[in-house]
Amino acid sequence: QVQLVESGGGLVQPGGSLRLSCRTSGIIFSIYDMGWYRQAPGKERELVAGITSAGRASFADSVKDRFTISRDNAKNTVYLQMNSLKPEDTARYYCNKRWNHEVWGQGTLVTVSS
């Protein structure tokens, strides 16, 4: 059974940082491109960052130069380091395979507010 378990969210002030983690199980993690997605209230889920199985990263324009994505294949985990957070980054964040999504996990809530 595939499980995607996100963690690391919380309340942070504008300009602050958070590091999200997504631990996966039930998939051969190392062979898949992975992505971090977010969904803000009233909006559709969007891709914010992706990382290929080879470790090549890509980012949405809205987070470029502020977020980094990394993966640890030994731990079946993908990370999202978020710096210089803005109120518009407030959303529930999810990880999933970049293509052919698995069932979504619960996500982790990030709230950026003073």
MDTraj code that builds the backbone (N, CA, C; nanometers):
import mdtraj as md
import numpy as np

residues = "GLN VAL GLN LEU VAL GLU SER GLY GLY GLY LEU VAL GLN PRO GLY GLY SER LEU ARG LEU SER CYS ARG THR SER GLY ILE ILE PHE SER ILE TYR ASP MET GLY TRP TYR ARG GLN ALA PRO GLY LYS GLU ARG GLU LEU VAL ALA GLY ILE THR SER ALA GLY ARG ALA SER PHE ALA ASP SER VAL LYS ASP ARG PHE THR ILE SER ARG ASP ASN ALA LYS ASN THR VAL TYR LEU GLN MET ASN SER LEU LYS PRO GLU ASP THR ALA ARG TYR TYR CYS ASN LYS ARG TRP ASN HIS GLU VAL TRP GLY GLN GLY THR LEU VAL THR VAL SER SER".split()
xyz = np.array([
    [0.0851, -0.1188, 0.0000],
    [0.0000, 0.0000, 0.0000],
    [0.0886, 0.1236, 0.0000],
    [0.0598, 0.2145, -0.0932],
    [0.1390, 0.3360, -0.1028],
    [0.0966, 0.4348, 0.0057],
    [0.1952, 0.4918, 0.0711],
    [0.1688, 0.5981, 0.1693],
    [0.2611, 0.7153, 0.1430],
    [0.2030, 0.8338, 0.1487],
    [0.2769, 0.9593, 0.1376],
    [0.2459, 1.0382, 0.2637],
    [0.3476, 1.0635, 0.3450],
    [0.3250, 1.1283, 0.4736],
    [0.4070, 1.2571, 0.4794],
    [0.3358, 1.3675, 0.4726],
    [0.3996, 1.4990, 0.4755],
    [0.4071, 1.5514, 0.6188],
    [0.5112, 1.6263, 0.6473],
    [0.5276, 1.6865, 0.7789],
    [0.6132, 1.8114, 0.7675],
    [0.6139, 1.8894, 0.8746],
    [0.7005, 2.0057, 0.8813],
    [0.6319, 2.1394, 0.8657],
    [0.5031, 2.1387, 0.8402],
    [0.4315, 2.2646, 0.8267],
    [0.4117, 2.3329, 0.9590],
    [0.3547, 2.4521, 0.9535],
    [0.3280, 2.5278, 1.0746],
    [0.3014, 2.6719, 1.0434],
    [0.2975, 2.7501, 1.1502],
    [0.2759, 2.8945, 1.1388],
    [0.4112, 2.9643, 1.1400],
    [0.4334, 3.0496, 1.0435],
    [0.5605, 3.1203, 1.0341],
    [0.5343, 3.2638, 0.9906],
    [0.6178, 3.3537, 1.0354],
    [0.6028, 3.4940, 0.9973],
    [0.6567, 3.5162, 0.8554],
    [0.6067, 3.6178, 0.7892],
    [0.6626, 3.6510, 0.6575],
    [0.8139, 3.6689, 0.6665],
    [0.8825, 3.6153, 0.5671],
    [1.0276, 3.6184, 0.5672],
    [1.0917, 3.4979, 0.6330],
    [1.0135, 3.4183, 0.7004],
    [1.0649, 3.3017, 0.7703],
    [1.0868, 3.1818, 0.6789],
    [1.1285, 3.0731, 0.7410],
    [1.1615, 2.9507, 0.6670],
    [1.0952, 2.8295, 0.7310],
    [1.0717, 2.7311, 0.6490],
    [1.0247, 2.6008, 0.6935],
    [1.0857, 2.4941, 0.6042],
    [1.1021, 2.3756, 0.6594],
    [1.1467, 2.2613, 0.5801],
    [1.0416, 2.1515, 0.5903],
    [0.9850, 2.1181, 0.4774],
    [0.8856, 2.0125, 0.4721],
    [0.9520, 1.8804, 0.4346],
    [0.8977, 1.7738, 0.4882],
    [0.9450, 1.6387, 0.4553],
    [0.8273, 1.5558, 0.4074],
    [0.8562, 1.4640, 0.3192],
    [0.7543, 1.3693, 0.2732],
    [0.8170, 1.2317, 0.2698],
    [0.7733, 1.1504, 0.3610],
    [0.8231, 1.0125, 0.3678],
    [0.7284, 0.9239, 0.2880],
    [0.7835, 0.8433, 0.2017],
    [0.7021, 0.7564, 0.1172],
    [0.7271, 0.6101, 0.1517],
    [0.6273, 0.5307, 0.1252],
    [0.6410, 0.3862, 0.1387],
    [0.5502, 0.3202, 0.0359],
    [0.5863, 0.1991, -0.0002],
    [0.5036, 0.1250, -0.0955],
    [0.5358, 0.1519, -0.2411],
    [0.6339, 0.2367, -0.2676],
    [0.6783, 0.2614, -0.4051],
    [0.8296, 0.2476, -0.4111],
    [0.8808, 0.2205, -0.5295],
    [1.0257, 0.2185, -0.5485],
    [1.0673, 0.3633, -0.5699],
    [1.0853, 0.4314, -0.4600],
    [1.0994, 0.5767, -0.4575],
    [1.2070, 0.6258, -0.5550],
    [1.3184, 0.5575, -0.5600],
    [1.4341, 0.6097, -0.6323],
    [1.4117, 0.6216, -0.7828],
    [1.3142, 0.5517, -0.8377],
    [1.2984, 0.5539, -0.9832],
    [1.1988, 0.6594, -1.0298],
    [1.1337, 0.7251, -0.9335],
    [1.0275, 0.8180, -0.9713],
    [1.0689, 0.9638, -0.9593],
    [1.0251, 1.0431, -1.0563],
    [1.0272, 1.1877, -1.0396],
    [0.9221, 1.2223, -0.9352],
    [0.9555, 1.3147, -0.8487],
    [0.8653, 1.3530, -0.7402],
    [0.8334, 1.5019, -0.7471],
    [0.7233, 1.5383, -0.6834],
    [0.6853, 1.6792, -0.6827],
    [0.6254, 1.7202, -0.5504],
    [0.6395, 1.8477, -0.5223],
    [0.5667, 1.9111, -0.4124],
    [0.4573, 1.9966, -0.4747],
    [0.3382, 1.9846, -0.4185],
    [0.2222, 2.0564, -0.4666],
    [0.1621, 2.1333, -0.3495],
    [0.0811, 2.2318, -0.3808],
    [0.0111, 2.3030, -0.2746],
    [-0.1283, 2.3414, -0.3212],
    [-0.2148, 2.3531, -0.2228],
    [-0.3518, 2.3961, -0.2507],
    [-0.3923, 2.4991, -0.1460],
    [-0.4181, 2.6179, -0.1930],
    [-0.4657, 2.7249, -0.1061],
    [-0.6180, 2.7210, -0.1024],
    [-0.6772, 2.7756, 0.0016],
    [-0.8239, 2.7756, 0.0105],
    [-0.8879, 2.8381, -0.1124],
    [-0.9824, 2.7666, -0.1701],
    [-1.0537, 2.8183, -0.2857],
    [-0.9794, 2.8111, -0.4172],
    [-0.8624, 2.7495, -0.4146],
    [-0.7819, 2.7410, -0.5372],
    [-0.7535, 2.5961, -0.5709],
    [-0.7128, 2.5742, -0.6948],
    [-0.6767, 2.4397, -0.7375],
    [-0.5368, 2.4037, -0.6893],
    [-0.5136, 2.2755, -0.6794],
    [-0.3815, 2.2285, -0.6432],
    [-0.2836, 2.2620, -0.7546],
    [-0.1647, 2.3075, -0.7156],
    [-0.0651, 2.3445, -0.8140],
    [0.0690, 2.2830, -0.7790],
    [0.1486, 2.2601, -0.8820],
    [0.2843, 2.2095, -0.8640],
    [0.3754, 2.3259, -0.8303],
    [0.4513, 2.3130, -0.7248],
    [0.5452, 2.4192, -0.6898],
    [0.6897, 2.3799, -0.7161],
    [0.7221, 2.2518, -0.7062],
    [0.8595, 2.2090, -0.7301],
    [0.8611, 2.0629, -0.7697],
    [0.9537, 2.0278, -0.8558],
    [0.9702, 1.8896, -0.8962],
    [1.1157, 1.8504, -0.8921],
    [1.1393, 1.7222, -0.8756],
    [1.2756, 1.6714, -0.8791],
    [1.2741, 1.5381, -0.9517],
    [1.3620, 1.5256, -1.0496],
    [1.3660, 1.4022, -1.1254],
    [1.4346, 1.2919, -1.0443],
    [1.4261, 1.1718, -1.0950],
    [1.4936, 1.0601, -1.0284],
    [1.6447, 1.0827, -1.0254],
    [1.6937, 1.1616, -1.1192],
    [1.8369, 1.1918, -1.1254],
    [1.8745, 1.3122, -1.0405],
    [1.7751, 1.3769, -0.9812],
    [1.8030, 1.4883, -0.8922],
    [1.7940, 1.6259, -0.9539],
    [1.7425, 1.6330, -1.0760],
    [1.7287, 1.7633, -1.1404],
    [1.6018, 1.8310, -1.0905],
    [1.6158, 1.9560, -1.0465],
    [1.5040, 2.0277, -0.9850],
    [1.4433, 2.1296, -1.0804],
    [1.3162, 2.1562, -1.0585],
    [1.2457, 2.2614, -1.1313],
    [1.1454, 2.3257, -1.0372],
    [1.1115, 2.4516, -1.0662],
    [1.0281, 2.5270, -0.9735],
    [0.9267, 2.6123, -1.0490],
    [0.8140, 2.6325, -0.9843],
    [0.7185, 2.7302, -1.0349],
    [0.7791, 2.8688, -1.0223],
    [0.7412, 2.9572, -1.1118],
    [0.7964, 3.0927, -1.1083],
    [0.7710, 3.1619, -0.9746],
    [0.6594, 3.1297, -0.9129],
    [0.6213, 3.1983, -0.7888],
    [0.7125, 3.1635, -0.6717],
    [0.7864, 3.0550, -0.6816],
    [0.8715, 3.0132, -0.5692],
    [1.0187, 3.0056, -0.6073],
    [1.0479, 3.0303, -0.7332],
    [1.1863, 3.0200, -0.7795],
    [1.2742, 3.1138, -0.6978],
    [1.3912, 3.0698, -0.6661],
    [1.4900, 3.1446, -0.5885],
    [1.4561, 3.1533, -0.4400],
    [1.3430, 3.0963, -0.3992],
    [1.3083, 3.0946, -0.2568],
    [1.2981, 2.9515, -0.2026],
    [1.2544, 2.8597, -0.2861],
    [1.2361, 2.7205, -0.2439],
    [1.3424, 2.6328, -0.3080],
    [1.3829, 2.5301, -0.2363],
    [1.4665, 2.4259, -0.2950],
    [1.4040, 2.2894, -0.2647],
    [1.4274, 2.1963, -0.3525],
    [1.3748, 2.0610, -0.3361],
    [1.4916, 1.9646, -0.3394],
    [1.4836, 1.8627, -0.2568],
    [1.5887, 1.7618, -0.2538],
    [1.5259, 1.6279, -0.2191],
    [1.6045, 1.5236, -0.2362],
    [1.5545, 1.3899, -0.2067],
    [1.6652, 1.3065, -0.1452],
    [1.6238, 1.2127, -0.0617],
    [1.7150, 1.1162, -0.0022],
    [1.6594, 0.9779, -0.0350],
    [1.7152, 0.9158, -0.1358],
    [1.6623, 0.7870, -0.1806],
    [1.6789, 0.6781, -0.0756],
    [1.7809, 0.6903, 0.0075],
    [1.8007, 0.5908, 0.1135],
    [1.6890, 0.5968, 0.2170],
    [1.6292, 0.7149, 0.2311],
    [1.5214, 0.7336, 0.3294],
    [1.3843, 0.7409, 0.2635],
    [1.3800, 0.7232, 0.1315],
    [1.2521, 0.7314, 0.0581],
    [1.1785, 0.8613, 0.0887],
    [1.2521, 0.9688, 0.0981],
    [1.1973, 1.0964, 0.1441],
    [1.2358, 1.2090, 0.0492],
    [1.1399, 1.2983, 0.0273],
    [1.1647, 1.4192, -0.0497],
    [1.1393, 1.5396, 0.0412],
    [1.2200, 1.6419, 0.0236],
    [1.2163, 1.7599, 0.1103],
    [1.1859, 1.8845, 0.0294],
    [1.1277, 1.9823, 0.0978],
    [1.1081, 2.1143, 0.0379],
    [1.1532, 2.2172, 0.1398],
    [1.2612, 2.2851, 0.1074],
    [1.3099, 2.3947, 0.1913],
    [1.2498, 2.5232, 0.1395],
    [1.1786, 2.5913, 0.2266],
    [1.1084, 2.7133, 0.1874],
    [1.1656, 2.8305, 0.2655],
    [1.2209, 2.9245, 0.1947],
    [1.2782, 3.0456, 0.2552],
    [1.2022, 3.1685, 0.2084],
    [1.2227, 3.2771, 0.2789],
    [1.1598, 3.4047, 0.2427],
    [1.0105, 3.3864, 0.2166],
    [0.9456, 3.3208, 0.3098],
    [0.8049, 3.2886, 0.2913],
    [0.7188, 3.4136, 0.2882],
    [0.6137, 3.4063, 0.2071],
    [0.5206, 3.5169, 0.1886],
    [0.3804, 3.4708, 0.2273],
    [0.2938, 3.5634, 0.2610],
    [0.1557, 3.5237, 0.2942],
    [0.0900, 3.4420, 0.1823],
    [0.1234, 3.4709, 0.0585],
    [0.0627, 3.3972, -0.0517],
    [0.1142, 3.2537, -0.0642],
    [0.2124, 3.2167, 0.0162],
    [0.2564, 3.0773, 0.0215],
    [0.1690, 2.9933, 0.1139],
    [0.0780, 3.0584, 0.1833],
    [-0.0127, 2.9868, 0.2732],
    [-0.0953, 2.8864, 0.1943],
    [-0.0865, 2.7604, 0.2343],
    [-0.1550, 2.6526, 0.1625],
    [-0.1301, 2.5219, 0.2365],
    [-0.1999, 2.4199, 0.1939],
    [-0.1669, 2.2844, 0.2373],
    [-0.0740, 2.2261, 0.1311],
    [0.0356, 2.1720, 0.1772],
    [0.1378, 2.1217, 0.0873],
    [0.1364, 1.9691, 0.0844],
    [0.1498, 1.9161, -0.0346],
    [0.1465, 1.7724, -0.0571],
    [0.2656, 1.7304, -0.1427],
    [0.3057, 1.6066, -0.1250],
    [0.4007, 1.5498, -0.2214],
    [0.3305, 1.4378, -0.2965],
    [0.3832, 1.4064, -0.4112],
    [0.3330, 1.2945, -0.4900],
    [0.4332, 1.2680, -0.6007],
    [0.4129, 1.1589, -0.6700],
    [0.4910, 1.1358, -0.7898],
    [0.4613, 1.2481, -0.8872],
    [0.5599, 1.2827, -0.9681],
    [0.5413, 1.3908, -1.0626],
    [0.4395, 1.3517, -1.1695],
    [0.4349, 1.2275, -1.2042],
    [0.3427, 1.1763, -1.3062],
    [0.2673, 1.0568, -1.2476],
    [0.1512, 1.0293, -1.2996],
    [0.0721, 0.9137, -1.2539],
    [0.0605, 0.9117, -1.1024],
    [-0.0081, 1.0126, -1.0529],
    [-0.0154, 1.0344, -0.9099],
    [-0.0710, 0.9145, -0.8346],
    [-0.0174, 0.8965, -0.7149],
    [-0.0749, 0.8038, -0.6199],
    [-0.1875, 0.8753, -0.5442],
    [-0.2531, 0.8001, -0.4561],
    [-0.3543, 0.8617, -0.3698],
    [-0.2866, 0.9685, -0.2830],
    [-0.3469, 1.0844, -0.2756],
    [-0.2867, 1.1950, -0.2024],
    [-0.2870, 1.1687, -0.0524],
    [-0.1813, 1.2141, 0.0133],
    [-0.1747, 1.2080, 0.1574],
    [-0.2537, 1.3211, 0.2205],
    [-0.2352, 1.3384, 0.3499],
    [-0.3080, 1.4420, 0.4230],
    [-0.2500, 1.5809, 0.4004],
    [-0.1272, 1.5849, 0.3559],
    [-0.0624, 1.7141, 0.3392],
    [-0.0187, 1.7727, 0.4715],
    [0.0502, 1.8851, 0.4622],
    [0.0915, 1.9569, 0.5815],
    [0.0615, 2.1050, 0.5594],
    [0.0014, 2.1670, 0.6597],
    [-0.0479, 2.3040, 0.6450],
    [0.0625, 2.4042, 0.6749],
    [0.0818, 2.4959, 0.5840],
    [0.1750, 2.6056, 0.6014],
    [0.0948, 2.7355, 0.6052],
    [0.1127, 2.8088, 0.7133],
    [0.0455, 2.9374, 0.7280],
    [0.1513, 3.0446, 0.7476],
    [0.1501, 3.1420, 0.6600],
    [0.2464, 3.2524, 0.6676],
    [0.1691, 3.3779, 0.7051],
    [0.1927, 3.4225, 0.8260],
    [0.1156, 3.5353, 0.8771],
    [0.1903, 3.6010, 0.9909],
    [0.1717, 3.7327, 1.0028],
    [0.2311, 3.8030, 1.1156],
    [0.1315, 3.8142, 1.2298],
])
top = md.Topology()
chain = top.add_chain()
for i, resn in enumerate(residues, 1):
    res = top.add_residue(resn, chain, resSeq=i)
    for name in ("N", "CA", "C"):
        top.add_atom(name, md.element.get_by_symbol(name[0]), res)
traj = md.Trajectory(xyz[None], top)
